[in-house]
Amino acid sequence: MNDVMFWLIMAAAGLAGLLIATQAALAGWRGWLELKRAELGAARDAAAPPTPGSRIELADLKERVRKLEAIAAGVDL
């Protein structure tokens, strides 16, 4: 009887371990899928045409960079 109980306990422990490993793998898989969805969403957003407001901001930043380069080169504006 003692030998049977040992094997039942070992089988239950094995199943519990398998369940824990399966849950961990499933959580990792879902996290990886969410990461890929976020990457695809970011790529889709980056490929979208810029809005008029962002073009103005970009032009302003380019002007600032041009002025800073002129200052670094020692050119008076």
HUPE-V527310 format. One record per residue. N is the residue number from 1. RES is the residue in one letter. PHI is phi in radians with two decimals (* if undefined). OMEGA is omega as a letter, one per 20 degrees, with the letter a starting at -180 (* if undefined). NEAR is the number of other ideal C-beta (glycine too) atoms within 10 Angstrom. Layout:
BEGIN
N&RES&PHI&OMEGA&NEAR / N&RES&PHI&OMEGA&NEAR
END
This chain:
BEGIN
1&M&*&a&5 / 2&N&-1.12&r&5 / 3&D&-1.17&r&7 / 4&V&-1.18&r&8 / 5&M&-1.10&r&9 / 6&F&-1.02&a&10 / 7&W&-1.23&r&9 / 8&L&-1.16&r&10 / 9&I&-1.16&r&10 / 10&M&-1.12&r&10 / 11&A&-1.15&r&10 / 12&A&-1.14&r&10 / 13&A&-1.14&r&10 / 14&G&-1.11&r&10 / 15&L&-1.15&r&10 / 16&A&-1.12&r&10 / 17&G&-1.11&r&10 / 18&L&-1.11&r&10 / 19&L&-1.10&r&10 / 20&I&-1.12&r&10 / 21&A&-1.14&r&10 / 22&T&-1.15&r&10 / 23&Q&-1.12&r&10 / 24&A&-1.14&r&10 / 25&A&-1.14&r&10 / 26&L&-1.14&r&10 / 27&A&-1.13&r&10 / 28&G&-1.12&r&10 / 29&W&-1.08&r&10 / 30&R&-1.13&r&10 / 31&G&-1.12&r&10 / 32&W&-1.13&r&10 / 33&L&-1.10&r&10 / 34&E&-1.13&r&10 / 35&L&-1.08&r&10 / 36&K&-1.14&r&10 / 37&R&-1.09&r&10 / 38&A&-1.14&r&10 / 39&E&-1.11&r&10 / 40&L&-1.15&r&10 / 41&G&-1.13&r&10 / 42&A&-1.18&r&10 / 43&A&-1.17&r&9 / 44&R&-1.17&r&9 / 45&D&-1.19&r&8 / 46&A&-1.22&a&7 / 47&A&-1.42&a&7 / 48&A&-1.20&r&7 / 49&P&-1.12&a&6 / 50&P&-1.19&r&10 / 51&T&-1.43&a&9 / 52&P&-1.02&r&7 / 53&G&-1.11&a&8 / 54&S&-1.25&r&10 / 55&R&-1.17&r&11 / 56&I&-1.15&r&11 / 57&E&-1.11&r&12 / 58&L&-1.14&r&11 / 59&A&-1.12&r&10 / 60&D&-1.12&r&10 / 61&L&-1.13&r&10 / 62&K&-1.11&r&10 / 63&E&-1.13&r&10 / 64&R&-1.11&r&10 / 65&V&-1.10&r&10 / 66&R&-1.06&r&11 / 67&K&-1.16&r&12 / 68&L&-1.14&r&10 / 69&E&-1.13&r&10 / 70&A&-1.15&r&12 / 71&I&-1.11&a&11 / 72&A&-1.14&r&8 / 73&A&-1.42&r&7 / 74&G&1.47&a&6 / 75&V&-1.64&r&9 / 76&D&-1.42&r&5 / 77&L&-1.65&*&6
END
